Amino acid sequence: MKNNYILKIGIIGTLVSIILTSGCTNSSTNETKTFFDGDMSFNYPADFYNINYTGNEIDSSTMRLIGMLENKDGLTIYVCKNKTRTFLAETKGGTVSSVKNSLTGKVVSAATETNPNGVVVEKISYTERGFLIIKGRYDSMYFQSNGDVYAIMVYGLDLDKQKLASIDDIIFQSIE
């Protein structure tokens, strides 16, 4: 009886190993699509699709929404462009100030980095408490292209921060 149990565990373990090494559990691929608005572009995972959104405003007097992408996991990429002439530092500072002044938000990190294409990107990650105790996470990237300030925000649950970091990296590395 004990040998039969050990044999079953061995067979199940072998099957799990085969599945894991074959890549069957990895639903994402390295394929990307490109977002282009005429002045700037960036790559994003191919499993995202354009979604319709109403209006063109976000919670800002200086930025307008120019694109919205989502995947089946509920992760969202927001693409915004300045409505009025504004400075990169002003835009980033406004977000940081807004989050710090909110009762439900917390800035997790802020940094300035230059990507491989020479684009200076201001990065901010922050969380916001939503329904009950569930926290949403925004990973934002601000940069300039042809005199305009852009914001790309990747949104998901804070529990998905590893997935968000992977998406952030694809976008950051490809911003032109």
N, C-alpha and C positions, 0 to 999 in steps of 0.2 A: 504494500500500500504506500509506504514512504517513498520507494523508488519510483512508483507511478507519479506521485506528486512532484518529485524532483524532475522527472522527465518532462512533465507538462510545463513547468517553469522554464526549463531549458529551451523548449520549443518556442514558447511565447517570447522569451528573451531574444532568441535568434531572429524571429520575425520582426520584433521591434528594431533590432540592430539593422536589419536589411532595409526596412522602411526609412530609418533615419539616415543611413548612408546613401540611399538612392535619391534623396532630396524630395521625396513625396510630401513631406510635411512642410516644405517651404512654399507658401502660396504666392509670395512676391517674387518678382524677377528683377533683373537689373535694367529692364527696358524703361526708357523715359520718353516723355513728350516734351515739347517746347512751348512755352508761353511767350508771345511776342506782341508788343503793342506799337511797334514802329520806332520806338526810341530805345527800348531795352528788351532783354530776353533772359529767360532762365529755364532750366530743365526741372521737371518734376516726375515722380513715378507714374508709369503708364496706367496704373489702375485707378487714377483719378479721372474724373469726367467733369465737364462744365455743367454748372447748375444755374437755372434761372433764378434771378433775385429781383425783388421789386425795389424800385428807387435806385439812386446811386449814391446815397449818403451813408456814412458810418457815424459813429458817435464822435464827430470831430467837425470843427468849423473850417478846417484847412485841408482835409483829405476827402477824396471821393473814391468809391469802390469801382474798379474797372474790370474785375474778374473774380470769380468764385468757383473753386474746384472742390470736389468731395470724392471720397471713396466709400466702398461698401462698409468699412469699419467705422464710419462716422467721423473720420478725420477731415478737416476742412482747411483749405488754403485760400486766404483772402489776399487780393492784390489791390493796392490803393495807390493813387497818384495825387499830388497836391492840386488843390483848386486855386490857390492863390500862391504868389511867390512866398516861399518860406525857406528857412535854412534847415539843414539836416539836424544840427544840434538842437534847434528849437522844437522840431518835431519829436525827436527822441525824448527831450526834456519834458515835453507836454505829457507824453505817455507815462514816464516815470512818476511825475508829479501826480497825475490822475490816479495811478495805482496806489501810491503811498497815501493819498488823501482818502481813499475809499476804505470802508469798514471791512470789506470782504477780500481785498486784494493784497498780494505780497510779491515784491520784486525778488526773484530767485537769483538772477545774475544779470550783469550788464558788462559789455566789452566792446572794444573797437578792433576790428580785424580787417586785413586786406586779403581778398581772395586771389587765386592764381591768375585771374584776368586783370589784376591791378585795381579792382573796385574796392574802395573803402566802405565797409559795412558796419553800421552800428547795430549791435545785437542786444536784445533785451528778452529775458524770459520772466514771466510772472504767472502767478496762479490767482484764481478767483473762486471763492467758495460759492457754490450754486445751491441747488435744491438739496435740502438736508445738509449733509456734510461733504457731498461730492464736490471735488475741486476740478475746475477746468484749467488747462494750461495753454498759454499763448507764448509761442516762440516767435518774436518779431525781428525782422531785419529791415533796417532803413539805409537807403543809399541814394546817390544822385546819379542821374544820367541825362545828358543834354540839358542841364539847367533845371530839371524837374526832380523833386524828391519823391521817392517811391517807398512804400511799406509793403512787405510781404509777411503775413502772419499765418503761422501754422497752428491750428487749434485742435485740441483733443482733450481727453481726460488726463489728469495728472498721472494716473496709473499707466498711461501709454507713453510716458516720457522717452522711453528707448526708441519706440517707433517714430515719435516726433523728431528725435535727434537724428535719426537716419534720413528722414525727409529733409530736415534742415540742412544737413550736409550736402545732399544732392543739389538743393537750390543754391546754397552759399557758393559751392565750388563752381557753379555754372553762370552766375549772374554776369551779364555783359552790358 
